[in-house]
Structure formats: structure tokens, C-alpha cells
Amino acid sequence: MSLKSHFSHDVFHARTEKRKMTQQQVADALWISVREYQKIEKGERLPGTRIFLRLVFFFELNFEDYREDAMKDVPIYPL
């Protein structure tokens, strides 16, 4: 599963509703603008590293679900 599919309206919308929060409240908690959060939620933008980590911890997502996809394009060099 790709990062883009992990960061979709379904995931964030469901978690936002579960917490009974507005998009503005989630954005404030993540220290980002509501417009930026909306773009991430809609899949129009992937979050940078800091925001990614904030989202994972804020929504109590499993970081391990993202490890393989995040590392797939990183070259591995022998030591």
C-alpha cells in the first residue's frame, strides 16, 4: 500500500470524526494551516517528514505500516 493511499480522506476523515474534531482543530493540533491539512487529507499533497510524524502520532497510526513504502526508493549501500 502506498503512502498516498495511507494518507487518504478515508483514514483521516474517520479518525477526525472518531475524535469529534473539526479539520481546523486537527490542523491546530498539528501546527499546520487548515488548508494544508485539507490537501493532505484529500491526497493532493504528501506531508513532509515532520508533519508525517505528527500525523502518525496524533492519529495513533502504526508507524511500521509506512516503513516499507517510505524506504522503497532509498538506495542501500554496503558498509
C-alpha positions as CSV (number, residue, x, y, z in Angstrom):
1,M,0.0,0.0,0.0
2,S,1.4,3.4,-0.9
3,L,1.8,6.4,1.3
4,K,-0.8,8.2,-0.8
5,S,-3.3,5.5,-0.1
6,H,-2.5,5.6,3.6
7,F,-2.9,9.3,3.6
8,S,-6.4,9.5,2.2
9,H,-9.7,11.1,3.1
10,D,-11.0,7.8,4.4
11,V,-8.3,7.4,7.1
12,F,-8.2,11.0,8.3
13,H,-11.9,11.7,8.0
14,A,-12.7,8.6,10.0
15,R,-10.1,9.4,12.7
16,T,-11.2,13.1,12.8
17,E,-14.8,12.1,13.2
18,K,-14.0,9.5,15.9
19,R,-12.3,12.2,17.9
20,K,-15.2,14.6,17.2
21,M,-12.8,17.2,15.9
22,T,-13.0,19.7,13.1
23,Q,-10.4,19.9,10.4
24,Q,-9.4,23.2,12.0
25,Q,-8.9,21.6,15.3
26,V,-6.7,18.8,13.8
27,A,-4.7,21.4,11.9
28,D,-4.1,23.4,15.0
29,A,-3.0,20.3,16.9
30,L,-0.5,19.5,14.1
31,W,0.7,23.2,13.9
32,I,-0.3,23.5,10.3
33,S,-2.8,25.5,8.4
34,V,-6.3,24.1,7.8
35,R,-5.7,24.3,4.1
36,E,-2.6,22.3,4.3
37,Y,-4.4,19.6,6.3
38,Q,-7.2,19.6,3.8
39,K,-4.8,19.0,0.9
40,I,-3.1,16.1,2.8
41,E,-6.5,14.6,3.8
42,K,-7.7,14.8,0.1
43,G,-4.4,13.2,-1.1
44,E,-3.4,16.4,-3.0
45,R,-0.2,16.7,-1.1
46,L,2.0,14.2,0.8
47,P,3.2,15.6,4.2
48,G,6.9,16.3,4.8
49,T,8.8,14.3,7.5
50,R,7.8,16.4,10.5
51,I,4.2,16.6,9.6
52,F,4.2,12.9,8.7
53,L,5.4,12.1,12.2
54,R,2.9,14.4,13.8
55,L,0.1,12.8,11.9
56,V,1.2,9.2,12.8
57,F,1.5,10.0,16.5
58,F,-1.6,12.3,16.6
59,F,-3.9,9.7,14.9
60,E,-2.2,6.8,16.7
61,L,-1.3,5.1,13.5
62,N,1.2,2.3,13.3
63,F,4.5,3.7,12.1
64,E,5.5,0.2,10.8
65,D,2.7,0.3,8.2
66,Y,4.7,3.1,6.5
67,R,8.2,1.8,6.8
68,E,8.4,-0.3,3.6
69,D,6.8,2.3,1.4
70,A,8.9,5.1,2.8
71,M,12.2,3.2,2.2
72,K,11.5,1.6,-1.2
73,D,13.4,4.3,-3.2
74,V,16.2,4.7,-0.8
75,P,19.4,3.1,-2.1
76,I,21.2,0.8,0.2
77,Y,25.0,1.0,0.2
78,P,27.2,-1.6,1.8
79,L,29.1,-0.6,4.8
